[in-house]
Amino acid sequence: MARPRLTEQRREEILAALERCLLRDGLADTTVGAVAAEAGFHRTLIHHYFGDMESLVRALVVRLTGELTQAFRDATATSPGLPALLDFLFRRAPSRAETLIGALRAPGIESAKGSLARMYEAFASGLDACLRAELPEAPAGRCRATAFAIVCLAMSRSQLTRLGVSKRHTEGLRSSAEVLIDALRRS
């Protein structure tokens, strides 16, 4: 059995190689063999540490969604409130994690779907709680729906940016989120 420190190091090297392959080649053209070659390992080592491609992708998704969820928590802890949440969701460039998650949104990666859905739900729940705190008179159902719609706008922005859609168009998504919040204020 491998030493714990070496095991963790190898797993990280393999996940880093998977990231490079995904960013360069996309999911459809990334194989265990390609990841092994990128990492400088034999493919049996990939199977030893992760099993199959599905398990390897699942490990990366868990790591990426954890990074994004922590960034969301950090952003809201340092500067709570709607402006900070909207800044987190719309003002920054898509992160490496968001870019990779975009590459992983493909048919056949069932293991990724649950982790991604939980991450989006965590973002929506955090935004919902913030909306309820700042707009206590707003109906709870409308707060939930507005929070989810805003998260969808933010995730669309990330993907549209990755596709090279004009910044002029993607920056309008934050304005759309603000319109939703204003409508909630008036409800």
C-alpha positions in Angstrom: 0.0 0.0 0.0 1.3 3.5 -0.9 2.3 5.9 1.8 -0.4 8.4 2.6 1.7 11.4 1.6 2.7 9.8 -1.7 -0.8 8.7 -2.3 -2.1 12.3 -1.9 0.7 13.7 -4.1 0.0 11.2 -6.9 -3.7 11.8 -6.7 -3.1 15.6 -7.0 -0.7 15.1 -9.9 -3.3 13.0 -11.7 -6.1 15.5 -11.1 -3.9 18.3 -12.3 -3.1 16.3 -15.5 -6.9 15.7 -15.9 -7.5 19.4 -15.7 -4.9 20.2 -18.4 -6.4 17.5 -20.7 -9.9 18.8 -20.2 -8.9 22.4 -20.8 -6.9 21.5 -23.9 -8.9 18.6 -25.4 -12.4 18.7 -23.8 -14.1 15.8 -22.1 -14.9 13.8 -25.3 -11.2 13.5 -26.2 -9.9 13.0 -22.7 -9.1 9.4 -21.9 -7.4 7.6 -19.0 -4.5 7.0 -21.4 -4.3 10.7 -22.2 -4.4 11.7 -18.5 -1.6 9.1 -17.8 0.5 10.5 -20.6 0.0 14.0 -19.4 0.9 13.1 -15.9 3.9 11.0 -17.0 2.5 7.9 -15.4 1.4 4.5 -16.7 -2.3 4.1 -17.1 -2.4 1.3 -14.5 -1.3 3.9 -11.9 -4.4 6.0 -12.8 -6.6 2.9 -12.3 -4.8 2.2 -9.0 -5.6 5.6 -7.6 -9.0 6.3 -9.1 -10.4 3.2 -10.9 -12.1 4.2 -14.1 -12.6 7.5 -15.9 -15.9 8.1 -14.2 -14.3 7.9 -10.8 -11.5 10.2 -11.9 -14.0 12.8 -13.2 -16.1 12.4 -10.0 -13.0 13.2 -7.8 -12.3 16.3 -9.9 -15.9 17.5 -9.7 -15.9 17.1 -5.9 -12.7 19.1 -5.6 -13.9 21.9 -8.0 -17.4 22.2 -6.4 -15.7 22.3 -3.0 -13.4 25.1 -4.2 -16.3 27.2 -5.6 -18.5 26.6 -2.6 -15.7 27.7 -0.3 -15.1 30.8 -2.4 -18.8 31.6 -2.2 -18.7 31.2 1.6 -15.6 33.3 1.9 -17.1 36.1 -0.3 -20.2 36.2 1.8 -18.4 36.0 5.1 -16.1 38.9 4.4 -18.8 41.2 3.1 -22.3 39.9 3.7 -25.3 41.2 1.8 -26.7 41.3 -1.6 -24.1 43.5 -3.2 -21.3 41.1 -2.1 -23.2 38.1 -3.4 -23.9 39.8 -6.8 -20.2 40.8 -7.0 -19.2 37.2 -6.3 -21.6 35.9 -9.0 -21.1 38.5 -11.7 -18.1 40.9 -11.2 -15.2 38.5 -11.5 -13.8 36.5 -14.4 -14.9 32.9 -14.4 -12.5 30.9 -12.3 -10.4 27.9 -13.3 -12.9 25.8 -11.4 -15.9 27.3 -13.3 -14.1 26.8 -16.7 -13.4 23.1 -15.9 -16.9 22.6 -14.7 -18.1 23.9 -18.0 -16.0 21.4 -19.7 -17.5 18.6 -17.6 -21.1 19.5 -18.4 -21.6 16.7 -20.9 -23.9 13.8 -21.4 -22.6 10.6 -19.8 -21.0 12.1 -16.8 -23.7 11.1 -14.4 -21.4 11.4 -11.3 -20.8 15.1 -12.0 -24.5 16.0 -12.1 -25.2 15.4 -8.4 -22.2 17.4 -7.2 -22.9 20.3 -9.5 -26.6 20.3 -8.6 -25.7 20.4 -4.9 -23.3 23.3 -5.5 -25.9 25.3 -7.4 -28.4 24.6 -4.7 -26.0 25.8 -2.0 -25.5 29.1 -4.0 -29.2 29.5 -4.3 -29.8 28.7 -0.6 -27.2 31.3 0.4 -28.7 33.9 -1.9 -32.3 33.0 -0.7 -31.2 33.5 2.9 -29.7 36.9 2.0 -32.8 37.9 0.1 -35.1 36.9 3.1 -32.8 38.8 5.5 -32.8 42.0 3.4 -36.4 41.8 2.2 -38.3 40.3 5.1 -41.7 41.3 3.6 -41.1 39.4 0.4 -42.9 36.1 0.0 -40.6 33.1 0.8 -41.5 31.3 -2.4 -40.6 34.4 -4.5 -37.3 34.7 -2.7 -36.4 31.1 -3.5 -37.4 31.5 -7.1 -35.5 34.7 -7.5 -32.4 33.3 -5.9 -32.4 30.3 -8.2 -33.0 32.5 -11.3 -30.1 34.7 -10.3 -27.8 31.7 -9.9 -28.9 30.5 -13.3 -28.0 33.9 -14.8 -24.6 33.7 -13.1 -23.9 30.2 -14.4 -25.0 31.2 -17.9 -22.6 34.2 -17.7 -19.7 31.9 -16.8 -20.5 29.6 -19.8 -21.1 32.5 -22.2 -17.8 34.1 -21.2 -16.0 30.8 -21.8 -17.5 30.7 -25.2 -16.2 34.1 -26.0 -19.6 36.0 -26.0 -19.0 39.8 -25.9 -18.5 41.2 -22.4 -21.2 43.8 -23.4 -23.8 41.0 -23.4 -22.5 39.1 -20.4 -22.3 42.2 -18.2 -26.1 42.8 -18.8 -26.8 39.6 -16.8 -26.0 41.3 -13.5 -28.5 44.1 -14.5 -31.1 41.3 -15.1 -30.4 40.0 -11.6 -30.9 43.5 -10.1 -34.2 43.8 -12.0 -35.3 40.5 -10.4 -34.4 41.8 -6.9 -36.2 45.1 -7.6 -39.3 43.2 -8.6 -39.1 41.2 -5.4 -38.8 44.4 -3.4 -42.0 45.6 -4.9 -43.9 42.4 -4.4 
